[in-house]
Every structure is written in structure tokens, then in C-alpha cells.
Amino acid sequence: MANRASTQNLRKRVRYHYRGNAAGSTLRLTLGCLLGLELRRVGSGKRMTFGKAGEAALSQWMADNARVCWVEQDEPWTSESQLISQLDLPLNLDQNRRNAFHSRLKELRAQARQRARELPISS
């Protein structure tokens, strides 16, 4: 549980999840793995994304299916652990080991990363 303010505002953070790539968004990584997109190493080979076509497909899927809402709080980290423990949040891995889907999701993401390491670096 982090106890520090983010350097980005909520708008920037949400925008990155919707328009960024899997290398910088755990949400995009999770959704792409669940949708069966192929994770690939890019650039120097350290970053992993779903490539241009895969990231575009994921962005479109999110535009069609994903919604965001929030509640303003001065110290949101004070509620985070409580909410995670009380709600069924299968896509949230942090602080959520008790969720029945946690180990399967962690395994899916690890398998995608391992497959990406075995493939050549994409341009």
C-alpha cells in the first residue's frame, strides 16, 4: 500500500490506461492477456506490448466495453485496502491474493511474458 501522492492526475492516469500500451499499464496487460492478444518484446527488448495492431484492438475493445468511475478523496490510499478486501475485484492483483481468480490471472500474465521472451523482438 503506497502512502504517497501520484505525480499524475486522475485524467492522465485514466487516459494512459485507455491510450497507452501494456508496458506502462497493468490494466492493459491484464485485459490483453485475457483477450488472447500476443505480447511481444519491443524496442531494446525489455518492454513488452501487444504491438501496434494488438494495442489498437485493445483500445477499441476498451472503448466499447470498459467504463471508469471514481470518488474524490483527499487520501484515497486509506480506503484502498478496505475496498479490495470487501469487493470482488478479479482483475486487481495487488492486495488481492484471496480472490479466486488471482492465481489464474497471475499465471496467464506470466505465460504471456514467457512466450514474449521466446519470440524475436518486434519492430
N, C-alpha and C positions, 0 to 999 in steps of 0.2 A: 504494500500500500504506500503510494507516494504521498508525501506531505508537502508538496511544493506546487506553486502555480505553473501552469504551462506557459511556454513562451509564445504560443499561438492562441488566437482567439477561437471561439467555437466555430465561427463561419469558415475559417481557414482549415481547421481540422476536418470538418464535415466535407468541405469541398475536396480535400485531398482523398478522402475515402471514396468519393464519387468519381473523381477525375484523375487520380494518381495511378500508382501501379502497386503490384504485390510486394515489391521490395520495400516500400515505405508504409504499407497499410496491412496490418494483421487481418483486418476485416476482409479486404480484397483477397488476401492469400487464402483465408478460410473459405470464402464463397467460391473462388475459382477452383479450389481443390474439390469442393462438394459438387460443383457443376461439371467436373471432369476435364477441365482445361489443362493443357500441358504446361507445366512450369519449366522454364529454361533459364540457364545461366546467360547473362548478357554483359556487354562491356568487357571489363577485365576478367569476368568470370566469377566475381564474388557476389554480385547482385543477382537476384532471381525474380523474373517477372513471367507473365503469360504471353509475352511478345506483343507486337502491335495489334495483330488480329485478335488475339485472346483477350487482351486488356480492353479493346474496343467492344468485343462481345460482352464482357463482364460489365462494362459501363452501361451498355444498353440494357442488360438484364436488371441491373440495379435501378436504372431509371424507370423501368416497367414494374419492378417488384419491391424495392426497398424504400422504406419511409423512415424519417427521423423526427423525433420529438425530444423536448428537453424541459427541464425545470431549472430556473435560475437559483443558485445557492452561492453564498459567499465562500464556503469551504466544502465543495462537493465531495472531497475525499472522505469526509466524516460520514457520509451516507453510503458510500460505495460498498463497503464490506457487508453492511446490513442488507442492502438491496440484493446483492449477489447471493447471500445466504437465504433470502426469502423468495426470490423469484426463480423461475425455470428459465435459465439463460444458456441454452446449449451451445451457442457459438462463442461464449466467453470462456477462455481457458484460465485466465488469471483469477486466483482465489476461488476456483470453481471445481475442484477435484471431485466433490461429492456428486456432481451431475453425472447421470448415467451415460451421457454421450461424450464426456471428457476424454476418456482413454481412446475411443474410436476416432475422434476428431484429431487428437494429437498424433495418432498413428497415421491417418490419412495425410496430414501435413508432412510428417517425417518421410513417408513413402514418396511423396511428390518431390521433396528436396533431394532424396537419394536418386530418384530417376533423373532429375535435372543434372546432378553431378556426373552421371554416366553418359550424358549426351554431349555432343560438341557445343561450344559456346555459340549462341545465336548473334547475328549482327543487328 
